[in-house]
Amino acid sequence: MAFLVILSSLLSLLHLSTSATALSIGVNYGTLADNLPPPSQVASFLKQYTNIDRIKLFNVDPTILRAFANTNIAVTVTVGNGDIPALARLPAAQSWITTNISPFYPATNISYIAVGNEIIATADKNLIAHLLPAMRTLQNALKLAGMTNVRVSTPHSLGILSSSEPPSSGRFRRGYDRVIFAPMLDFHRKTKTPFMINPYPYFGFSEKTLNYALFKPNPGIFDAATGHNYTNMFDAQLDAIYSAMKRLGYGDVELLVAETGWPSLGDANQPAVNMENAISYNGNLIRHVNSGKGTPLMPGRKFETYIFALFNENLKPGSTAERNFGLFKPDLTPVYDVGVMRAEATGRASIALEKGGESGWRKSRGSHLLRTFFAFVFIVLPLF
């Protein structure tokens, strides 16, 4: 009987090793670097060797959009902040769609148009005033062009909240709640599009709450109003946004995590910025959002999530940490392993690309399976 149990377990392991991990995740594909591989190589790498099934761009780079054609990897493109006022007029929105979407869609699976990035945080009254009108006209332009599968949204920082602790107290900033966010959430409800947010525990932790931010064991933070004990800051930030939305009557609108992450290298005055903490945050984040567990206030909900970022970008301004958010180095080797590589791909994918692509990789993969099988035959079987 014990033999049969072990044999069954081995067969299960062999099955798992021959199939891609069930996890899926999105990444922000930034390009502020002078050493990145060509987009065609990036697209091939992501499709063949990772579980990354969606990317988010900070522009509408035609070279990247062409490279991702026929990969079925979902792509989010971003309207430049400065283009927003003009796009509040339908002819301009139609022209933008004709130039930036029509030549590539549907061969390239463009799933979202993000209208600007963290516009409320800019405090630019002109941009803020034109944001929702531009979202509406772009949605209308897509409908007129027959592109009903492309959805429109805009990412927000957590600075849109005036209160977030405890999560049940979450509310939008006074003056913006009814004038900006209520009509915007109404737009999302009517168009069945998600409210995009950029939660970053990395920017919100203190020395006392580091483990809480990293999904590491901690006593948690209790919300007396709901009776929920929060053991990670990510859930708390999402529930604070949810509380603000529900307060306006829009708790049913979908949430999408457009950016979140943790850098793997920082300056001397950033002791919490290191490889171990990046692995803890991003690895636990991926497992958490893919679990379908949801949050205390949104149980059972699964949030489409985009990690920042795909690559370390050597031309980003600011601290060392800003240039070290990437999951991958420019040579396509992982900075660290958080489970986004397909089975057996870690450390070998870039070599396989250079030495014969997918066929070369399959030979390596097959060799591993044979070694596992013979180890069972010659080591385990003699024990019975």
Phi, psi and chi 1 to 4 in degrees:
 res  aa     phi    psi   chi1   chi2   chi3   chi4
   1 MET       -  -43.7  178.1   62.9   69.5      -
   2 ALA   -60.6  -37.9      -      -      -      -
   3 PHE   -60.5  -44.0  165.6   74.7      -      -
   4 LEU   -65.0  -37.5  -68.5  176.1      -      -
   5 VAL   -63.0  -45.1  170.5      -      -      -
   6 ILE   -65.7  -41.4  -67.8  175.0      -      -
   7 LEU   -61.6  -42.8  178.5   59.8      -      -
   8 SER   -62.2  -40.9  176.3      -      -      -
   9 SER   -64.4  -41.4  -62.7      -      -      -
  10 LEU   -64.0  -43.9  178.4   67.9      -      -
  11 LEU   -61.2  -36.5  -68.5  173.4      -      -
  12 SER   -64.8  -41.3  -65.1      -      -      -
  13 LEU   -65.0  -40.3  -72.8  172.0      -      -
  14 LEU   -62.8  -39.1  -73.3  170.8      -      -
  15 HIS   -64.2  -42.5  171.6   72.1      -      -
  16 LEU   -64.3  -38.0  -74.2  173.2      -      -
  17 SER   -73.6  -14.4   66.4      -      -      -
  18 THR   -99.0    3.3   57.5      -      -      -
  19 SER  -128.9  152.7   60.0      -      -      -
  20 ALA   -67.8  148.0      -      -      -      -
  21 THR   -60.5  147.1  -52.5      -      -      -
  22 ALA   -71.9  -13.2      -      -      -      -
  23 LEU   -64.9  146.5  -60.3  179.5      -      -
  24 SER  -138.0  148.4   66.5      -      -      -
  25 ILE  -155.8  153.8 -161.2   71.8      -      -
  26 GLY  -105.6  159.7      -      -      -      -
  27 VAL  -135.6  151.1  -68.0      -      -      -
  28 ASN   -86.2  120.6  -75.2  -90.6      -      -
  29 TYR   -98.7   87.7 -178.3  178.7      -      -
  30 GLY   -88.0  157.1      -      -      -      -
  31 THR  -132.6   27.5   55.1      -      -      -
  32 LEU   -83.7   68.6  -70.2  177.7      -      -
  33 ALA  -158.5  157.9      -      -      -      -
  34 ASP  -112.8   14.7   59.4    8.8      -      -
  35 ASN  -132.9   19.1   57.2   -3.4      -      -
  36 LEU   -81.5  150.8  -61.6 -177.0      -      -
  37 PRO   -68.9  159.6   24.1  -32.7      -      -
  38 PRO   -62.2  147.1   19.3  -30.2      -      -
  39 PRO   -53.4  -35.2  -28.5   36.7      -      -
  40 SER   -61.8  -38.6   58.0      -      -      -
  41 GLN   -71.2  -37.4 -171.5  176.6    1.5      -
  42 VAL   -62.4  -46.6  175.0      -      -      -
  43 ALA   -61.3  -44.5      -      -      -      -
  44 SER   -63.7  -42.1  177.0      -      -      -
  45 PHE   -62.2  -48.7  170.5   76.7      -      -
  46 LEU   -62.5  -41.8  -66.7 -177.7      -      -
  47 LYS   -67.9  -42.4 -179.9  175.5  174.5   60.1
  48 GLN   -84.6  -33.7  -66.5 -174.7   47.1      -
  49 TYR  -120.6   -1.6  -58.1  110.7      -      -
  50 THR  -130.0  168.0   78.8      -      -      -
  51 ASN   -95.4    9.4  -62.1  -48.9      -      -
  52 ILE   -73.4  117.5  -66.1  167.4      -      -
  53 ASP  -117.6   10.6   60.0    1.3      -      -
  54 ARG  -158.7  146.2   66.8 -152.9   74.2  166.7
  55 ILE  -130.0  155.6   62.0  167.5      -      -
  56 LYS  -125.2  125.0  176.4  170.5  161.6  -76.4
  57 LEU  -100.0  155.5  -53.6  177.5      -      -
  58 PHE   -99.5   15.7  -67.1   96.0      -      -
  59 ASN  -158.7 -161.2   51.1   30.5      -      -
  60 VAL  -128.2   54.4  -79.2      -      -      -
  61 ASP   -61.3  114.6 -172.4  -37.5      -      -
  62 PRO   -65.1  -30.7   21.2  -31.7      -      -
  63 THR   -65.3  -41.7  -56.3      -      -      -
  64 ILE   -68.9  -42.4  -63.8  177.2      -      -
  65 LEU   -62.0  -39.0  -68.0  178.3      -      -
  66 ARG   -66.8  -38.9  -82.2 -168.6  -68.4  -91.1
  67 ALA   -63.8  -31.4      -      -      -      -
  68 PHE   -92.1    7.0  -81.4   83.2      -      -
  69 ALA   -62.9  139.1      -      -      -      -
  70 ASN    63.3   18.0  -55.9  -49.5      -      -
  71 THR   -94.6  -18.3   62.4      -      -      -
  72 ASN    66.9    7.8 -155.6   37.1      -      -
  73 ILE   -76.3  125.2  -67.3  174.2      -      -
  74 ALA   -71.5  139.4      -      -      -      -
  75 VAL  -123.7  130.1  179.2      -      -      -
  76 THR  -104.3  128.8  -64.9      -      -      -
  77 VAL  -107.9  159.9  -61.8      -      -      -
  78 THR  -125.7  132.3  -60.4      -      -      -
  79 VAL   -78.1  132.9  172.3      -      -      -
  80 GLY   -61.4  140.7      -      -      -      -
  81 ASN   -52.3  -42.5  -72.6    4.6      -      -
  82 GLY   -68.1  -15.9      -      -      -      -
  83 ASP   -85.9   -9.8  -65.8  -26.8      -      -
  84 ILE   -61.8  -48.8  -70.4  173.4      -      -
  85 PRO   -55.8  -43.1  -28.6   38.2      -      -
  86 ALA   -65.8  -33.8      -      -      -      -
  87 LEU   -75.8   -3.4  -66.7  177.7      -      -
  88 ALA   -72.0   -9.1      -      -      -      -
  89 ARG  -104.3  134.4  -63.1 -175.3  -64.0  -85.9
  90 LEU   -58.7  -45.0 -176.3   57.8      -      -
  91 PRO   -58.2  -38.9  -26.2   36.5      -      -
  92 ALA   -68.0  -39.1      -      -      -      -
  93 ALA   -64.8  -41.5      -      -      -      -
  94 GLN   -64.3  -39.7  -71.5  178.4  -61.8      -
  95 SER   -65.0  -39.5  177.2      -      -      -
  96 TRP   -63.6  -43.5 -167.8   92.4      -      -
  97 ILE   -63.4  -43.3  -64.8  -64.6      -      -
  98 THR   -60.8  -38.1  -61.2      -      -      -
  99 THR   -81.2  -41.5  -58.8      -      -      -
 100 ASN  -105.6  -17.3  -63.3  -69.5      -      -
 101 ILE  -116.5  -49.6  -54.7  -62.4      -      -
 102 SER   -55.0  -39.6  -63.3      -      -      -
 103 PRO   -66.8  -16.7  -21.3   34.4      -      -
 104 PHE  -115.1  -24.9  -46.5  102.6      -      -
 105 TYR   -93.5  137.7 -179.7   86.1      -      -
 106 PRO   -97.8    3.8   35.7  -35.9      -      -
 107 ALA   -54.7  -42.7      -      -      -      -
 108 THR   -92.8  126.5  -60.0      -      -      -
 109 ASN   -78.5   74.7 -179.7   19.4      -      -
 110 ILE   -76.8  115.3  -60.2  172.8      -      -
 111 SER  -100.5  -35.4   56.0      -      -      -
 112 TYR  -136.5  150.1  -64.0  106.1      -      -
 113 ILE  -112.8  114.9  -63.1  173.9      -      -
 114 ALA   -89.5  119.6      -      -      -      -
 115 VAL   -87.8   97.9 -176.3      -      -      -
 116 GLY    72.1 -174.3      -      -      -      -
 117 ASN  -142.9  117.7 -172.1   49.4      -      -
 118 GLU    51.3   52.1  -60.8 -172.6  -11.7      -
 119 ILE   -63.6  -39.5  -65.0  -58.6      -      -
 120 ILE   -60.4  -35.8  -54.0  -59.2      -      -
 121 ALA   -67.9  -20.1      -      -      -      -
 122 THR   -72.1  -22.4   68.1      -      -      -
 123 ALA    60.5   16.9      -      -      -      -
 124 ASP   -82.9  109.1 -174.0  -44.8      -      -
 125 LYS   -62.7  -33.5  -66.6 -179.0  178.9  178.7
 126 ASN   -67.6  -44.3 -172.7   44.1      -      -
 127 LEU   -65.2  -44.2  -68.1 -178.3      -      -
 128 ILE   -61.9  -42.4  -66.6  170.4      -      -
 129 ALA   -64.7  -31.9      -      -      -      -
 130 HIS   -96.0   -4.0  -72.4   93.9      -      -
 131 LEU   -61.7  -57.9  177.5   58.2      -      -
 132 LEU   -65.3  -42.1 -177.3   54.5      -      -
 133 PRO   -56.7  -38.8  -28.6   37.2      -      -
 134 ALA   -67.2  -38.6      -      -      -      -
 135 MET   -61.8  -42.8  -67.7  167.6   66.1      -
 136 ARG   -65.5  -44.4  -73.6  172.1  173.1  155.7
 137 THR   -69.9  -35.6   53.4      -      -      -
 138 LEU   -65.1  -39.3  -78.6  167.5      -      -
 139 GLN   -63.0  -41.6 -173.1   72.8   42.0      -
 140 ASN   -65.0  -40.3  -71.2  -22.8      -      -
 141 ALA   -64.2  -39.4      -      -      -      -
 142 LEU   -64.1  -41.8  -72.8  166.8      -      -
 143 LYS   -63.1  -43.7 -175.4  177.3  179.9 -179.8
 144 LEU   -65.1  -29.3  -68.9  170.2      -      -
 145 ALA   -87.1   -0.5      -      -      -      -
 146 GLY    77.5   18.7      -      -      -      -
 147 MET  -102.4   64.1  -59.0  177.1 -173.9      -
 148 THR   -75.7  -11.4   54.7      -      -      -
 149 ASN   -87.0   -9.4  -70.4  -30.6      -      -
 150 VAL   -90.3  126.3 -177.1      -      -      -
 151 ARG  -112.0  155.2  -56.8 -163.1  -72.4  170.0
 152 VAL  -114.9  135.4  174.2      -      -      -
 153 SER  -154.8 -169.8 -171.8      -      -      -
 154 THR  -155.2  134.4 -176.2      -      -      -
 155 PRO   -81.3  143.9  -12.2   29.0      -      -
 156 HIS  -123.8  143.3  -55.9  -80.4      -      -
 157 SER   -80.0  167.5   74.5      -      -      -
 158 LEU   -73.8   -2.3  -97.4   66.7      -      -
 159 GLY   -66.8   -6.8      -      -      -      -
 160 ILE   -73.8  -11.2   60.2  177.0      -      -
 161 LEU   -95.3  142.0  -61.1  179.4      -      -
 162 SER   -93.8  -19.8   61.6      -      -      -
 163 SER  -146.3  137.3  175.1      -      -      -
 164 SER  -142.4   -7.8   60.5      -      -      -
 165 GLU  -126.7  124.1  -65.2 -179.4    6.3      -
 166 PRO   -69.9  167.7   30.2  -37.0      -      -
 167 PRO   -53.8  -33.2  -28.5   36.8      -      -
 168 SER   -67.2  -16.3   61.1      -      -      -
 169 SER   -88.3   -0.2   72.5      -      -      -
 170 GLY   -54.4  130.6      -      -      -      -
 171 ARG  -151.9  149.5   63.3  175.9   64.8 -122.2
 172 PHE   -72.9  158.3  -66.9  114.4      -      -
 173 ARG   -59.0  137.6  -73.2  162.5   51.7 -176.8
 174 ARG   -60.0  136.3 -169.2  179.0  -58.1  -83.5
 175 GLY    94.4  -27.5      -      -      -      -
 176 TYR   -98.4  -24.2  -71.8   85.0      -      -
 177 ASP   -58.8  -56.8   49.4   -1.0      -      -
 178 ARG   -83.0  -32.8  -61.6  -71.3  175.5 -177.7
 179 VAL   -81.4  -39.7  175.5      -      -      -
 180 ILE  -103.3  -54.8  -59.5  -65.0      -      -
 181 PHE   -80.3  -34.1  -70.3  109.1      -      -
 182 ALA   -61.4  -50.3      -      -      -      -
 183 PRO   -67.3  -31.4   17.0  -27.8      -      -
 184 MET   -68.0  -43.1 -175.9  176.7  -68.9      -
 185 LEU   -66.0  -32.6  -71.9  165.8      -      -
 186 ASP   -64.6  -39.8 -170.9   61.4      -      -
 187 PHE   -59.8  -45.8  165.5   83.4      -      -
 188 HIS   -63.7  -40.4  -73.0  -54.1      -      -
 189 ARG   -63.4  -45.9  174.1 -176.1  -77.1  168.1
 190 LYS   -69.2  -33.3  -70.9  176.1  177.5  175.6
 191 THR   -95.7   -1.4   58.7      -      -      -
 192 LYS    55.0   47.3  -65.5 -179.1  172.1   56.8
 193 THR  -115.5  155.1   53.8      -      -      -
 194 PRO   -86.2  151.8   31.4  -35.0      -      -
 195 PHE   -85.8  114.9 -171.1   67.5      -      -
 196 MET   -89.2  132.4  -68.7 -176.4  172.7      -
 197 ILE  -132.0  156.1   57.3  168.7      -      -
 198 ASN  -118.5   77.2  -63.9  -17.9      -      -
 199 PRO   -79.3  128.9   29.8  -32.4      -      -
 200 TYR  -131.0   90.1  -87.9   97.7      -      -
 201 PRO   -54.0  -27.0  -32.1   39.7      -      -
 202 TYR   -56.0  -35.1  167.7   68.5      -      -
 203 PHE   -90.2   -3.8  -68.1  119.1      -      -
 204 GLY  -117.7   -0.8      -      -      -      -
 205 PHE   -85.6  158.6   79.3   94.2      -      -
 206 SER  -122.5  176.9   65.1      -      -      -
 207 GLU   -57.9  -36.2 -175.0  176.9   -9.5      -
 208 LYS   -76.0  -25.5  -68.8 -178.0  178.5  179.7
 209 THR  -108.1   16.8   60.1      -      -      -
 210 LEU   -60.6  -49.2 -179.9   58.6      -      -
 211 ASN   -62.1  -35.8  -75.3  -10.6      -      -
 212 TYR   -62.7  -37.9  176.9   61.8      -      -
 213 ALA   -74.0  -28.9      -      -      -      -
 214 LEU   -95.5    7.3  -67.5  170.3      -      -
 215 PHE    66.2   19.5  -65.5   89.1      -      -
 216 LYS   -87.7  162.1  -71.5 -175.7  175.7 -178.9
 217 PRO   -54.9  131.8  -27.5   36.1      -      -
 218 ASN  -160.5  160.6   66.4   90.5      -      -
 219 PRO   -69.9  -15.5   24.7  -34.5      -      -
 220 GLY    86.4  173.6      -      -      -      -
 221 ILE  -124.3  124.2  -65.3  178.5      -      -
 222 PHE   -90.1  133.4 -174.5   68.4      -      -
 223 ASP  -104.8  103.0 -172.0  -24.0      -      -
 224 ALA   -64.4  -27.8      -      -      -      -
 225 ALA   -69.0  -29.8      -      -      -      -
 226 THR  -113.0  -15.6   60.9      -      -      -
 227 GLY    79.3   11.3      -      -      -      -
 228 HIS   -94.3  139.4  -68.4  -57.9      -      -
 229 ASN  -105.3  118.0 -169.4   56.1      -      -
 230 TYR   -91.5  125.3  -73.1   81.0      -      -
 231 THR  -107.2    4.1   56.4      -      -      -
 232 ASN  -150.0  145.7   69.8   81.1      -      -
 233 MET   -70.8  -29.4 -169.0 -178.9  -66.5      -
 234 PHE   -59.3  -49.7  177.8   79.6      -      -
 235 ASP   -60.3  -40.9  -82.1   -2.4      -      -
 236 ALA   -63.3  -40.7      -      -      -      -
 237 GLN   -67.3  -41.5  -69.0 -178.0  -19.3      -
 238 LEU   -64.3  -41.4  -97.7   60.7      -      -
 239 ASP   -70.7  -28.0  -85.0   -3.3      -      -
 240 ALA   -66.2  -41.5      -      -      -      -
 241 ILE   -63.5  -45.3  -69.5  -73.6      -      -
 242 TYR   -58.9  -42.2  169.2   77.1      -      -
 243 SER   -62.2  -40.0  -65.3      -      -      -
 244 ALA   -65.2  -41.4      -      -      -      -
 245 MET   -65.8  -44.4  -65.7  165.1   60.7      -
 246 LYS   -64.5  -34.8 -173.0  177.3  179.9 -177.9
 247 ARG   -60.0  -30.1 -159.3  176.0  -60.2  -84.8
 248 LEU   -92.2   -1.3  -66.6  177.4      -      -
 249 GLY    91.6   19.5      -      -      -      -
 250 TYR  -125.5   38.2  -66.5   95.5      -      -
 251 GLY   -67.3  -12.5      -      -      -      -
 252 ASP   -85.6  -10.7   58.8  -50.8      -      -
 253 VAL   -71.1  137.4  171.3      -      -      -
 254 GLU   -65.3  145.0  178.7 -173.6   -2.3      -
 255 LEU  -109.5  140.1  -83.1  174.3      -      -
 256 LEU  -128.9  131.8 -178.5  151.8      -      -
 257 VAL   -89.9  101.1  177.4      -      -      -
 258 ALA   -79.9  -26.5      -      -      -      -
 259 GLU  -152.6  137.5  -82.6 -174.0   49.8      -
 260 THR  -167.8  152.6 -170.3      -      -      -
 261 GLY   174.2 -179.1      -      -      -      -
 262 TRP  -148.6  127.2 -160.6  -75.3      -      -
 263 PRO   -73.2  155.3   26.6  -32.8      -      -
 264 SER  -101.8   -5.9   60.5      -      -      -
 265 LEU  -149.8  134.7 -179.4   65.6      -      -
 266 GLY  -137.7 -171.3      -      -      -      -
 267 ASP   -83.9  172.4  -65.2  -43.7      -      -
 268 ALA   -59.9  -28.5      -      -      -      -
 269 ASN   -88.5   13.8   63.3  -14.4      -      -
 270 GLN  -124.4   68.9  -63.5  177.2  -61.4      -
 271 PRO   -64.1  -21.9   23.7  -34.6      -      -
 272 ALA   -83.9   -4.3      -      -      -      -
 273 VAL   -98.9  100.5 -179.4      -      -      -
 274 ASN  -156.4  173.7   53.4   54.2      -      -
 275 MET   -61.6  -44.1 -169.9   79.7   71.4      -
 276 GLU   -58.6  -43.8  177.1 -170.8  -11.2      -
 277 ASN   -73.0  -33.6  -71.4  -12.7      -      -
 278 ALA   -64.4  -42.1      -      -      -      -
 279 ILE   -63.7  -43.2  -67.7  171.4      -      -
 280 SER   -62.9  -48.3  179.1      -      -      -
 281 TYR   -67.8  -56.2 -179.0   76.1      -      -
 282 ASN   -69.3  -37.0  -74.7  -36.0      -      -
 283 GLY   -65.5  -47.8      -      -      -      -
 284 ASN   -67.5  -34.7  -75.5  -47.4      -      -
 285 LEU   -60.6  -48.1  168.8   79.0      -      -
 286 ILE   -60.1  -47.2  -67.8  170.0      -      -
 287 ARG   -63.1  -39.1  -74.0 -174.2  -74.4  -86.5
 288 HIS   -66.5  -49.6 -176.5   55.8      -      -
 289 VAL   -71.2  -25.7  -61.7      -      -      -
 290 ASN   -84.0  -11.8  -82.8  -76.1      -      -
 291 SER   -71.6  -24.3   70.8      -      -      -
 292 GLY    77.4    8.6      -      -      -      -
 293 LYS   -69.1  -32.1 -178.9 -179.6  178.5 -179.6
 294 GLY    76.9 -155.2      -      -      -      -
 295 THR  -121.1  169.4   69.4      -      -      -
 296 PRO   -54.3  -38.3  -32.2   38.6      -      -
 297 LEU   -91.7  -12.3  -65.3 -175.9      -      -
 298 MET  -131.3   61.1  -65.6  178.2  -74.9      -
 299 PRO   -64.5  141.0   24.4  -34.3      -      -
 300 GLY    79.5    3.1      -      -      -      -
 301 ARG   -94.5  140.7  -74.6  176.5   66.5  169.7
 302 LYS  -111.5  128.6 -163.4  169.8 -179.3  179.0
 303 PHE  -107.1  121.4  -52.7  100.0      -      -
 304 GLU   -58.9  127.0 -172.6  171.6  -13.1      -
 305 THR  -134.1  135.4  -61.1      -      -      -
 306 TYR  -120.1  116.1  -65.5   76.3      -      -
 307 ILE   -77.6  142.6  -71.1  178.8      -      -
 308 PHE  -103.4  111.6 -173.1   85.2      -      -
 309 ALA  -148.0  177.8      -      -      -      -
 310 LEU   -69.2  -48.3  179.3   56.2      -      -
 311 PHE  -121.8  153.8  -67.9  113.0      -      -
 312 ASN   -69.0  129.3  -74.2  -24.8      -      -
 313 GLU  -114.0  108.8  -61.4  171.9   62.4      -
 314 ASN   -75.8   -7.6   66.2   -8.2      -      -
 315 LEU  -105.3    5.6  -62.7 -177.3      -      -
 316 LYS   -70.2  135.2  -73.9 -160.8   70.9  179.0
 317 PRO   -75.1  167.4   28.0  -34.3      -      -
 318 GLY   101.1 -156.7      -      -      -      -
 319 SER   -71.7  168.9   67.3      -      -      -
 320 THR   -56.5  -37.3  -61.2      -      -      -
 321 ALA   -57.8  -38.1      -      -      -      -
 322 GLU   -60.3  -26.4  -73.2  -63.6  -42.6      -
 323 ARG   -95.4    6.9  -67.0 -179.6  -72.2  -79.1
 324 ASN  -135.0   42.1  -72.4  -82.3      -      -
 325 PHE   -90.4   -6.8  -89.7   90.9      -      -
 326 GLY   -71.6  148.8      -      -      -      -
 327 LEU   -82.1  -23.6  -63.8  177.7      -      -
 328 PHE  -130.2  151.8  -66.6   93.4      -      -
 329 LYS   -83.8  164.9  -59.7  173.9 -174.7  177.3
 330 PRO   -59.6  -21.4  -28.0   37.1      -      -
 331 ASP   -87.1    9.8   65.6   -1.4      -      -
 332 LEU    75.3    8.8  -64.5  175.2      -      -
 333 THR   -85.7  144.8   57.5      -      -      -
 334 PRO   -65.1  139.4  -18.7   31.5      -      -
 335 VAL   -67.6  -36.4  176.3      -      -      -
 336 TYR  -161.3  167.5   49.5   85.5      -      -
 337 ASP  -103.5  118.5  178.9   19.9      -      -
 338 VAL  -124.6   20.3  -73.1      -      -      -
 339 GLY    91.0   11.9      -      -      -      -
 340 VAL   -87.1  -13.5  -61.6      -      -      -
 341 MET   -80.1  145.9  -59.5  -63.6  -69.2      -
 342 ARG   -67.8  164.2  -67.7 -175.9 -175.8  -87.7
 343 ALA   -51.7  129.6      -      -      -      -
 344 GLU    70.3    6.7  -65.5  -60.0  -51.2      -
 345 ALA   -85.5  -23.8      -      -      -      -
 346 THR   -55.5  126.7  -56.8      -      -      -
 347 GLY    80.5   -6.5      -      -      -      -
 348 ARG  -120.0  -17.0  -58.6 -175.7 -171.4 -178.9
 349 ALA   -60.8  -44.7      -      -      -      -
 350 SER   -67.0  -33.0   59.7      -      -      -
 351 ILE   -67.3  -42.2  -63.9  172.9      -      -
 352 ALA   -61.7  -38.6      -      -      -      -
 353 LEU   -61.2  -35.7  -78.6  170.9      -      -
 354 GLU   -81.3  -25.1  -65.1  172.6    2.0      -
 355 LYS  -116.1   42.6  -63.7 -176.3  177.2 -179.2
 356 GLY   116.0    6.8      -      -      -      -
 357 GLY    64.4 -141.9      -      -      -      -
 358 GLU   -65.2  -37.1 -171.7  174.1    4.6      -
 359 SER   -63.9  -40.0   60.8      -      -      -
 360 GLY   -63.7  -38.0      -      -      -      -
 361 TRP   -67.0  -38.8  169.7 -124.3      -      -
 362 ARG   -63.4  -35.5  -77.3  176.8  175.4  165.2
 363 LYS   -61.9  -44.3  -69.2  177.2 -176.6  177.4
 364 SER   -61.9  -42.2  171.3      -      -      -
 365 ARG   -64.3  -42.4 -179.0 -173.6  180.0   90.1
 366 GLY   -64.0  -37.8      -      -      -      -
 367 SER   -61.4  -40.3  -62.3      -      -      -
 368 HIS   -62.8  -43.3  171.6   78.3      -      -
 369 LEU   -64.3  -39.4  -67.1  176.0      -      -
 370 LEU   -64.1  -41.1  -75.0  173.6      -      -
 371 ARG   -61.7  -39.4  -72.8 -165.1  -60.8  -87.9
 372 THR   -64.1  -43.0  -57.9      -      -      -
 373 PHE   -65.3  -46.7  176.0   74.8      -      -
 374 PHE   -67.9  -31.2  -74.4  123.8      -      -
 375 ALA   -62.1  -38.7      -      -      -      -
 376 PHE   -66.7  -45.3  174.1   75.9      -      -
 377 VAL   -64.5  -44.7  171.3      -      -      -
 378 PHE   -94.9  -14.7  -66.4  110.5      -      -
 379 ILE  -110.8  -46.4  -63.1  174.9      -      -
 380 VAL   -80.9  -46.1  178.8      -      -      -
 381 LEU   -57.9  -41.1  -78.7 -178.5      -      -
 382 PRO   -61.2  -14.4  -26.5   36.8      -      -
 383 LEU   -75.5  -13.7  -63.2  176.9      -      -
 384 PHE  -105.3      -  -65.2   90.0      -      -
